[in-house]
Amino acid sequence: MQAYKLQAIVDESGNLILDEPLNMTPGKVEVIILQPTPTTTKTSEQPKKREYKVQALKDLLENAPPTPPDFDAEQAKWEYLKEKHNL
């Protein structure tokens, strides 16, 4: 199975409109839609302290560097899937 990543718009009537044409042979395809969700960040909120039964896990999680603000989880997922499936 070949994978393509494209941008598209869903109009008011629910039709999917692709931003660019596809150079593919006609046929049935499987479509996966990823819709961005608004995110809210609260900078004043302190991270919750959790109790861990395993000391190594506690040390690992408490000393891990924070996620950078420009980290794109969707892009990281896409990169992982490309590597996993040799795309």
C-alpha positions as CSV (number, residue, x, y, z in Angstrom):
1,M,0.0,0.0,0.0
2,Q,1.3,3.4,-1.0
3,A,0.9,6.4,1.4
4,Y,0.4,10.0,0.5
5,K,0.2,13.0,2.8
6,L,-1.9,15.9,1.5
7,Q,-3.7,18.9,2.7
8,A,-7.5,19.2,2.1
9,I,-10.6,21.1,3.2
10,V,-14.0,19.8,4.2
11,D,-16.6,22.2,2.9
12,E,-20.0,23.0,4.5
13,S,-21.7,20.1,2.7
14,G,-19.1,17.6,4.0
15,N,-17.2,17.1,0.7
16,L,-13.5,16.6,0.9
17,I,-11.6,19.0,-1.4
18,L,-7.9,18.2,-2.1
19,D,-5.5,21.2,-2.4
20,E,-3.5,19.5,-5.2
21,P,-4.3,16.9,-7.9
22,L,-3.1,13.3,-7.4
23,N,-1.1,11.5,-10.1
24,M,-2.7,8.1,-9.4
25,T,-4.5,5.4,-11.4
26,P,-8.2,5.5,-10.8
27,G,-9.5,3.0,-8.2
28,K,-10.7,2.5,-4.7
29,V,-8.6,4.1,-1.9
30,E,-8.6,4.2,1.9
31,V,-8.8,7.6,3.5
32,I,-7.6,8.6,7.0
33,I,-8.5,12.1,8.1
34,L,-6.5,13.8,10.9
35,Q,-8.2,16.9,12.1
36,P,-6.2,19.4,14.2
37,T,-7.7,20.2,17.5
38,P,-7.3,23.5,19.3
39,T,-4.8,23.3,22.2
40,T,-4.7,25.4,25.3
41,T,-1.6,25.8,27.3
42,K,-1.4,26.9,30.9
43,T,2.1,28.1,31.7
44,S,1.4,28.9,35.3
45,E,0.3,25.4,36.2
46,Q,2.9,23.3,37.9
47,P,3.3,19.6,36.9
48,K,1.6,17.2,39.2
49,K,3.8,15.2,41.5
50,R,3.1,11.5,41.2
51,E,4.1,8.6,43.4
52,Y,6.1,5.8,41.7
53,K,6.7,2.3,43.0
54,V,9.9,1.9,40.9
55,Q,12.7,4.3,41.8
56,A,14.3,4.0,38.3
57,L,11.0,5.1,36.7
58,K,10.7,8.0,39.1
59,D,14.2,9.2,38.4
60,L,13.7,8.8,34.6
61,L,10.5,10.8,34.5
62,E,11.4,13.5,36.9
63,N,14.7,14.2,35.2
64,A,13.5,14.0,31.6
65,P,13.8,17.3,29.7
66,P,10.5,19.1,29.0
67,T,9.0,18.8,25.5
68,P,10.0,21.8,23.4
69,P,7.1,24.2,22.6
70,D,7.6,23.7,18.8
71,F,7.3,19.9,19.0
72,D,4.8,18.6,16.4
73,A,3.4,15.3,17.6
74,E,1.7,14.6,14.2
75,Q,4.9,15.2,12.3
76,A,6.7,12.8,14.7
77,K,4.1,10.2,14.1
78,W,4.3,10.6,10.3
79,E,8.1,10.3,10.5
80,Y,7.8,7.1,12.6
81,L,5.3,5.6,10.2
82,K,7.5,6.4,7.1
83,E,10.5,4.7,8.7
84,K,8.5,1.7,9.9
85,H,6.8,1.0,6.6
86,N,9.8,2.1,4.4
87,L,7.8,4.9,2.7
